[in-house]
Amino acid sequence: MVILHGFMGTADNWHTLAQKFSAHRQVVTIDLRNHGRSPHSEEFSIPLMADDVLQVMQELNIPNCHLLGHSMGGKIAMFLALHFPEKVNRLLVADIAPRAYHRGHDDVFDALFAVDLPNLKTRKEAEEAMLPFVPDFGVRQFLLKNLARNEDGSFYWKMNLSILHTKYEEIIVQIDHTRPYTKPALFARGGNSNYIRDKDIDDIHRLFPVAELITIPQAGHWLHAEQPALFFEAVTAFISK
């Protein structure tokens, strides 16, 4: 199983679930380009990140896999399944549809740019700077996982913030192809999320004709973090069929 995180996330976000999945199969989690510990690049798009994933699979001698992606990672997973179906045995997409999306992270960018990195003394100061733009405590904590220290004690963002901002439109694009992916696919949405709407289902089935759609109750966009047990059970049941 190869797992792809979402926008501004890291492979570490999936550590607990990846350990559980690894009881029955090899699991690889990837820091996508401009995220986590991966190199920063001036180029940033869904096709480029899909190619990065293929390179990792080649280097690790993984001919094919079950591919699981959340949000942006789900877009990459869909692109890979459609363009390289021989590489994807089963597709698992967490709370994202193939359609194009409107901008939705401007408040997050405002919060991150409000943090005065050169003069920052503590993580608490960073959180206080973000508070007016991101009132949700959980979202602030998720974003602060990107904050790290240099050896001299100064702070830096792990992700390539400037490129994520300028290239943002590249990751909310529509995923499409003339040929559908006909292998098993699972789309899981959060019951409290509007990322996969009922009217998206026809578009999902056009590209993924045998796709199943499940709804995880009492979960928002980060359904795997909010309801990890239910998410784990759903994914395991799907793969075991």
N, C-alpha and C positions, 0 to 999 in steps of 0.2 A: 504494500500500500504506500502510495506517495501522497503526502498531505501538503496543500498550498494554503497559506494564511491569507488574510484579507488586507485591505489598504491600511497602512501604518501599523500593521501587526508584525509579528515575527514568528519563526518556527517555535519559539519557546511558549507561545500562547497555547500550543497543542501538546505540551509535554505530558500532562497527566493522561489525556485520552490516548496519546500515541503509545504510552507505556501499556495501557490496557489492551489496545489493539495488537500490540507486539506479542501478546501471549500465544497468538495463533498464527502470526505471519510476520515477515520482515516489514518494518515500517521506516520510511524515510521522510523526515520533515525538512523543508527547504526554506532558508531565508531568500526571498525573491530579491532581484536586483534593486538597489537603492533602499533596501530594508535590512534591519538587523545587522548581522556581521558580514553581509555580502558587499561586494565592491560598489562604489558609487559610479554612476554613468550619466552622461549628458543625454543619452537616449533612453526612452522609457515608453513601452507600449505593450499591449496584450500579446501580439505576435512575437515580439522580442523576448518576453518572459516565457512564452511557450517554448521558444527555441532554447532558452536557458535550461528549462526543465528537461528537454530532450538530451541536452549535453550532459546533465547530471546523470540521467538514466544510462547513457552510453558509458560514462566513466565508471559507474558502479556496476556495469554489466547487467542491467535490468532490461530485458527485451520487451516486457510489457508489465502492466500493473493495474491494480484497482486505484483509480485516481479520485481523490477527495479534495474539493476546493471550497472555501468559504468566501462569499462576497467577491472581491476582485479575484481571489484565487479560484472561485467558481467560474468566472468569465474565462480565465486561462484554461481551466480544465475543460470547459465546453469547446473552446477553440481547438485544443489538442485532440479531443475525441472526434471532432468533425474532420479535421485535416489529417490526422494520423490515427485512424481507428485501430490499426494493427497494434498500436502501443497501449491502448486502453481496453482492458478486459471488461471492467464495469466502471461506470461514471457515477460519482456521487457529488451533488451540488448542494451547498448549504446556503439558503436564503438569498438567491439571486436568480434573475431570469435572463434570457438572452437579449431582451430588448435594450435599447439605449435609455439611459437615465438622465434626469436633470441634475445639475450641480447640487450637492448635498453636504459638502464639508467646509463651506466658507466660514462657519462659526469656529470649526476646529482649527483652520489655518489662522484665523484671527487670534485664537487662544495661544497657539504655539509661537506666533510672531510677537506676541505680547511679552513673552519671557525674555528678559534681558540677560542672555547667556554670559557676556563678558563680565558682568557685575554680579552674577548669581552666586549666592553663598550657600544656600540650602535647597533641598527639594521642596520644602514647605513654601519657600518664597516662589518657586515656580508654580506650584499649585494655586497659590493666592493670585498670581498674575493671570492664570487661566480662568479662574472662577467666574468673572463677569461674562465670559463668552460661552463657557461650558458649565452650567450649573449642576449637571449630573455627576455625582461623586464617582460612580463606576467608570464613566467615560474618561474622566480626568485621570483616574488611576491607570486605565488602559494606555492612555497617551504617555503618561509619565514613565512607563516601562521602556520608552525610547530614550530617556534621559540617562546619560552615563558621564563618568568622570575621567578626565585625563590623569596621567601620573602626577601632574603638578597640582591636582585638586580642582582645576577648572572643569566646567561642564560642557558637554556637547550632545547634539542629537545623533543617535545612531542612524536614523534614516536621512536620506538626502532631501531635506525639507524644501529647498528652493526648487529642485527639479520636480518633486511631487506636486508642488504648487503650479509651476508653469506648464507641466505636461498633464495636468489633471484630466483634461478632456479625453486623453488617450485611453483612460481606463473605464469610462462610462459609455463606451461605444456599443453599438449593437453587434452581437455575434451571429453570423449567418454563414450558410454554405449551400451550394446547389445539391449536395448529396447528404442525406440524413445519416445520423449515427444509429445503427439498427441493433446494437447490443443493449443489454440491460442498463438502465439509468434510474437513479433515484434523486428526486428533488425534494429536499426537506425545507419547510418554511416555519418561521416562528408564528405562533398563533396571534401574537401582539405586534407583528411586523407587517409592513405594507410593501416590502420589497418584491414579493411574488404575489401578484393579485390574481383573482379568479380569471380575469380577462387575459392573463398571460399564458394560461394553460394551453390554449389552442396553438400558440406560437411555440411553446415547449414541445408539444406533440408533433408539430410539423418537422422540427429538427431532430427530435428524439422520440420516434413513434411508439416505442415500448416503454417509455418513461413512466415511473410511478411517482405520485405526489403525496407526501404526508405532511401533516401539520403537527408540530410539537407544541402542546398546550403550555400556557403561562410562560412563554419565551418570546423575546424580541429578536432583533437582528443577530445578536450573539447567542444563538440558541444552543450551541455546543457548550458555552460557558454557563449559561443560565439553567439549562436542564441537561447536564452531562450524562446522567444515567439513562434518561429517555433517548437521548441522541445516540449513545453507544449501543443501546439495545436495537434501535431502528437500523443502524448501519450494519451491525453484526447479523441481524436477521436477513437483511437484503443480500449481503455477500454470501451467506450460508445457503441461500436458495439453490 
